[in-house]
């Protein structure tokens, strides 16, 4: 079976969406990267691939998998679209949507000035404690120790509850992180899916 067949790409998206084992999802993401944007989008719509990958930016507990999905989004030339969606969703009226957007922003490592200002505004002004906690965790994930972030975290330390606790812990951690350059810019697959993925895995190995 040709690795560029629609059946194979469909199988990879299914595995990426539903596999219980996160390592199987990692393998599917790697294989999509291997096939490449040109051949993937010859047999399946951009929207279908984007929707699958974008959801996994926030909807999985494993950070390694989320990072791999970010790599796949970049490799398939979908990063700009993902980043634009994240920025729009930061202003969504639903706190759940805003929280997911913050997680996605961290997964995509969106460390530009615009993103920092948006996160700092949320940390100071958002009505949802949940969303504000996600911002603190985003700064932690990206090890983002800009002086403006540290100042804001120290202000949050003065409060009470989970937000203050997380801000206090992160402020101390980031103070010890070397200065970093800002850059702006599980359902198991069925037999047919396993066969398609196995075929593509073998073909990929054969190119090594």
C-alpha positions as a Markdown table, in Angstrom:
| # | Residue | x | y | z |
|---|---|---|---|---|
| 1 | Unk | 0.0 | 0.0 | 0.0 |
| 2 | Unk | 1.3 | 3.4 | -1.0 |
| 3 | Unk | 2.0 | 5.6 | 2.1 |
| 4 | Unk | 0.2 | 8.5 | 0.2 |
| 5 | Unk | -3.1 | 6.6 | -0.2 |
| 6 | Unk | -6.2 | 8.2 | 1.4 |
| 7 | Unk | -6.8 | 5.0 | 3.4 |
| 8 | Unk | -3.4 | 5.4 | 5.1 |
| 9 | Unk | -3.8 | 9.1 | 5.9 |
| 10 | Unk | -7.3 | 8.4 | 7.2 |
| 11 | Unk | -5.9 | 5.6 | 9.4 |
| 12 | Unk | -3.2 | 7.9 | 10.8 |
| 13 | Unk | -5.8 | 10.6 | 11.7 |
| 14 | Unk | -7.9 | 7.9 | 13.4 |
| 15 | Unk | -5.0 | 6.6 | 15.3 |
| 16 | Unk | -4.0 | 10.2 | 16.3 |
| 17 | Unk | -7.5 | 10.9 | 17.5 |
| 18 | Unk | -8.5 | 7.7 | 19.3 |
| 19 | Unk | -5.5 | 5.5 | 20.3 |
| 20 | Unk | -5.4 | 4.8 | 24.1 |
| 21 | Unk | -1.6 | 4.6 | 24.1 |
| 22 | Unk | -0.2 | 8.1 | 23.6 |
| 23 | Unk | 2.9 | 6.6 | 22.0 |
| 24 | Unk | 0.7 | 5.3 | 19.1 |
| 25 | Unk | -0.5 | 8.8 | 18.7 |
| 26 | Unk | 3.1 | 10.0 | 18.6 |
| 27 | Unk | 3.8 | 7.5 | 15.9 |
| 28 | Unk | 0.9 | 8.7 | 13.8 |
| 29 | Unk | 2.0 | 12.3 | 14.1 |
| 30 | Unk | 5.5 | 11.4 | 13.1 |
| 31 | Unk | 4.2 | 9.6 | 10.0 |
| 32 | Unk | 2.1 | 12.5 | 9.0 |
| 33 | Unk | 5.2 | 14.7 | 9.2 |
| 34 | Unk | 7.1 | 12.1 | 7.1 |
| 35 | Unk | 4.4 | 12.1 | 4.4 |
| 36 | Unk | 4.5 | 15.9 | 4.2 |
| 37 | Unk | 1.9 | 18.6 | 3.5 |
| 38 | Unk | 1.9 | 18.3 | -0.3 |
| 39 | Unk | 0.9 | 14.6 | -0.3 |
| 40 | Unk | -1.3 | 14.7 | 2.8 |
| 41 | Unk | -3.5 | 17.4 | 1.4 |
| 42 | Unk | -3.7 | 15.7 | -2.0 |
| 43 | Unk | -5.9 | 13.0 | -0.4 |
| 44 | Unk | -7.6 | 14.7 | 2.6 |
| 45 | Unk | -8.9 | 18.2 | 3.3 |
| 46 | Unk | -6.9 | 20.7 | 5.2 |
| 47 | Unk | -9.8 | 21.4 | 7.5 |
| 48 | Unk | -10.0 | 17.7 | 8.6 |
| 49 | Unk | -6.3 | 17.5 | 9.4 |
| 50 | Unk | -6.3 | 20.9 | 11.1 |
| 51 | Unk | -9.3 | 20.1 | 13.3 |
| 52 | Unk | -7.7 | 16.8 | 14.5 |
| 53 | Unk | -4.3 | 18.4 | 15.3 |
| 54 | Unk | -5.7 | 21.6 | 16.8 |
| 55 | Unk | -7.8 | 19.7 | 19.3 |
| 56 | Unk | -4.8 | 17.8 | 20.5 |
| 57 | Unk | -2.9 | 21.0 | 21.3 |
| 58 | Unk | -4.9 | 21.2 | 24.5 |
| 59 | Unk | -7.0 | 18.0 | 24.7 |
| 60 | Unk | -4.4 | 15.5 | 26.0 |
| 61 | Unk | -2.6 | 15.2 | 29.3 |
| 62 | Unk | 0.8 | 14.2 | 27.8 |
| 63 | Unk | 3.0 | 17.2 | 27.2 |
| 64 | Unk | 5.3 | 15.2 | 24.9 |
| 65 | Unk | 2.4 | 14.3 | 22.6 |
| 66 | Unk | 1.1 | 17.9 | 22.6 |
| 67 | Unk | 4.6 | 19.1 | 21.6 |
| 68 | Unk | 4.8 | 16.5 | 18.8 |
| 69 | Unk | 1.4 | 17.7 | 17.5 |
| 70 | Unk | 2.8 | 21.3 | 17.5 |
| 71 | Unk | 5.7 | 20.0 | 15.4 |
| 72 | Unk | 3.2 | 18.3 | 13.0 |
| 73 | Unk | 1.2 | 21.6 | 12.7 |
| 74 | Unk | 4.4 | 23.5 | 11.7 |
| 75 | Unk | 5.5 | 20.7 | 9.4 |
| 76 | Unk | 2.2 | 20.7 | 7.5 |
| 77 | Unk | 2.2 | 24.5 | 7.2 |
| 78 | Unk | -0.7 | 25.0 | 9.6 |
| 79 | Unk | 1.1 | 27.0 | 12.3 |
| 80 | Unk | -0.1 | 30.5 | 11.2 |
| 81 | Unk | -3.7 | 29.3 | 11.1 |
| 82 | Unk | -3.4 | 27.7 | 14.5 |
| 83 | Unk | -1.8 | 30.8 | 16.0 |
| 84 | Unk | -4.5 | 33.1 | 14.6 |
| 85 | Unk | -7.2 | 30.8 | 16.1 |
| 86 | Unk | -5.5 | 30.8 | 19.5 |
| 87 | Unk | -5.4 | 34.6 | 19.6 |
| 88 | Unk | -9.1 | 34.9 | 18.6 |
| 89 | Unk | -10.1 | 32.3 | 21.3 |
| 90 | Unk | -8.3 | 34.2 | 24.0 |
| 91 | Unk | -11.1 | 36.7 | 23.8 |
| 92 | Unk | -14.0 | 34.2 | 23.7 |
| 93 | Unk | -16.7 | 34.8 | 26.2 |
| 94 | Unk | -16.6 | 31.2 | 27.4 |
| 95 | Unk | -13.9 | 30.6 | 30.1 |
| 96 | Unk | -13.4 | 27.0 | 28.9 |
| 97 | Unk | -12.6 | 28.2 | 25.4 |
| 98 | Unk | -10.2 | 30.8 | 26.8 |
| 99 | Unk | -8.5 | 28.3 | 29.0 |
| 100 | Unk | -8.0 | 25.9 | 26.1 |
| 101 | Unk | -6.6 | 28.7 | 24.0 |
| 102 | Unk | -4.0 | 29.5 | 26.7 |
| 103 | Unk | -2.9 | 25.8 | 26.8 |
| 104 | Unk | -2.7 | 25.8 | 23.0 |
| 105 | Unk | -0.6 | 29.0 | 23.0 |
| 106 | Unk | 1.9 | 27.3 | 25.4 |
| 107 | Unk | 2.0 | 24.2 | 23.4 |
| 108 | Unk | 2.8 | 26.2 | 20.3 |
| 109 | Unk | 5.4 | 28.2 | 22.2 |
| 110 | Unk | 3.9 | 31.5 | 21.0 |
| 111 | Unk | 6.4 | 33.8 | 22.7 |
| 112 | Unk | 6.0 | 37.1 | 20.9 |
| 113 | Unk | 5.4 | 40.5 | 22.5 |
| 114 | Unk | 1.7 | 40.4 | 21.4 |
| 115 | Unk | 1.2 | 37.0 | 23.1 |
| 116 | Unk | 2.9 | 38.2 | 26.3 |
| 117 | Unk | 0.7 | 41.3 | 26.5 |
| 118 | Unk | -2.4 | 39.2 | 26.0 |
| 119 | Unk | -1.4 | 36.7 | 28.7 |
| 120 | Unk | -0.5 | 39.4 | 31.1 |
| 121 | Unk | -3.8 | 41.2 | 30.5 |
| 122 | Unk | -5.7 | 37.9 | 31.2 |
| 123 | Unk | -3.6 | 37.2 | 34.3 |
| 124 | Unk | -4.6 | 40.6 | 35.7 |
| 125 | Unk | -8.1 | 41.1 | 34.5 |
| 126 | Unk | -9.8 | 37.8 | 33.5 |
| 127 | Unk | -12.9 | 37.0 | 35.6 |
| 128 | Unk | -12.1 | 33.3 | 35.7 |
| 129 | Unk | -9.5 | 32.0 | 38.2 |
| 130 | Unk | -9.3 | 28.9 | 36.1 |
| 131 | Unk | -8.1 | 30.8 | 33.1 |
| 132 | Unk | -5.7 | 32.9 | 35.1 |
| 133 | Unk | -4.2 | 29.7 | 36.6 |
| 134 | Unk | -3.7 | 28.4 | 33.0 |
| 135 | Unk | -1.8 | 31.5 | 32.2 |
| 136 | Unk | 0.6 | 30.9 | 35.1 |
| 137 | Unk | 1.0 | 27.3 | 33.9 |
| 138 | Unk | 1.7 | 28.5 | 30.4 |
| 139 | Unk | 4.5 | 30.8 | 31.6 |
| 140 | Unk | 5.9 | 27.8 | 33.4 |
| 141 | Unk | 5.6 | 25.5 | 30.4 |
| 142 | Unk | 7.5 | 27.9 | 28.2 |
| 143 | Unk | 10.0 | 28.9 | 31.0 |
| 144 | Unk | 9.2 | 32.5 | 30.1 |
| 145 | Unk | 11.0 | 34.7 | 32.5 |
| 146 | Unk | 10.7 | 38.2 | 31.0 |
| 147 | Unk | 10.9 | 40.8 | 33.8 |
| 148 | Unk | 7.3 | 42.0 | 33.1 |
| 149 | Unk | 6.1 | 38.4 | 33.7 |
| 150 | Unk | 8.0 | 38.1 | 36.9 |
| 151 | Unk | 6.5 | 41.4 | 38.2 |
| 152 | Unk | 3.0 | 40.3 | 37.4 |
| 153 | Unk | 3.6 | 36.9 | 39.1 |
| 154 | Unk | 4.8 | 38.7 | 42.3 |
| 155 | Unk | 1.7 | 40.8 | 42.3 |
| 156 | Unk | -0.4 | 37.6 | 42.1 |
| 157 | Unk | 1.6 | 36.2 | 45.1 |
| 158 | Unk | 0.0 | 38.7 | 47.3 |
| 159 | Unk | -3.4 | 37.1 | 47.0 |
| 160 | Unk | -4.8 | 33.8 | 48.3 |
| 161 | Unk | -5.7 | 30.5 | 47.0 |
| 162 | Unk | -4.4 | 28.3 | 44.2 |
| 163 | Unk | -3.5 | 31.2 | 41.9 |
| 164 | Unk | -1.3 | 32.8 | 44.5 |
| 165 | Unk | 0.3 | 29.5 | 45.4 |
| 166 | Unk | 1.1 | 28.7 | 41.8 |
| 167 | Unk | 2.4 | 32.3 | 41.1 |
| 168 | Unk | 4.6 | 32.2 | 44.1 |
| 169 | Unk | 6.1 | 28.8 | 43.1 |
| 170 | Unk | 6.6 | 29.8 | 39.5 |
| 171 | Unk | 8.1 | 33.2 | 40.4 |
| 172 | Unk | 10.8 | 31.5 | 42.4 |
| 173 | Unk | 11.5 | 28.9 | 39.7 |
| 174 | Unk | 11.7 | 31.4 | 36.8 |
| 175 | Unk | 14.0 | 33.6 | 38.8 |
| 176 | Unk | 16.5 | 30.8 | 38.5 |
| 177 | Unk | 16.1 | 30.2 | 34.8 |
| 178 | Unk | 18.8 | 31.7 | 32.6 |
| 179 | Unk | 17.4 | 34.6 | 30.5 |
| 180 | Unk | 15.9 | 33.3 | 27.3 |
| 181 | Unk | 15.6 | 35.0 | 23.9 |
| 182 | Unk | 12.0 | 36.0 | 23.0 |
| 183 | Unk | 11.1 | 34.7 | 19.6 |
| 184 | Unk | 8.0 | 36.1 | 18.0 |
| 185 | Unk | 7.4 | 34.8 | 15.9 |
| 186 | Unk | -7.2 | 6.5 | 24.0 |
| 187 | Unk | -9.9 | 3.7 | 21.5 |
| 188 | Unk | -7.3 | 1.3 | 20.0 |
| 189 | Unk | -7.2 | 1.2 | 16.2 |
| 190 | Unk | -9.0 | -1.6 | 14.4 |
| 191 | Unk | -7.3 | -4.2 | 12.3 |
| 192 | Unk | -7.5 | -2.3 | 9.0 |
| 193 | Unk | -6.0 | 0.8 | 10.7 |
| 194 | Unk | -3.2 | -1.2 | 12.2 |
| 195 | Unk | -2.4 | -2.7 | 8.8 |
| 196 | Unk | -2.3 | 0.7 | 7.1 |
| 197 | Unk | -0.1 | 2.2 | 9.8 |
| 198 | Unk | 2.2 | -0.9 | 9.9 |
| 199 | Unk | 2.6 | -0.6 | 6.1 |
| 200 | Unk | 3.6 | 3.0 | 6.3 |
| 201 | Unk | 5.9 | 2.4 | 9.2 |
| 202 | Unk | 7.8 | -0.2 | 7.2 |
| 203 | Unk | 8.0 | 2.0 | 4.2 |
| 204 | Unk | 9.3 | 4.8 | 6.3 |
| 205 | Unk | 12.0 | 2.6 | 7.8 |
| 206 | Unk | 12.9 | 1.5 | 4.3 |
| 207 | Unk | 14.0 | 5.0 | 3.4 |
| 208 | Unk | 16.6 | 5.1 | 6.2 |
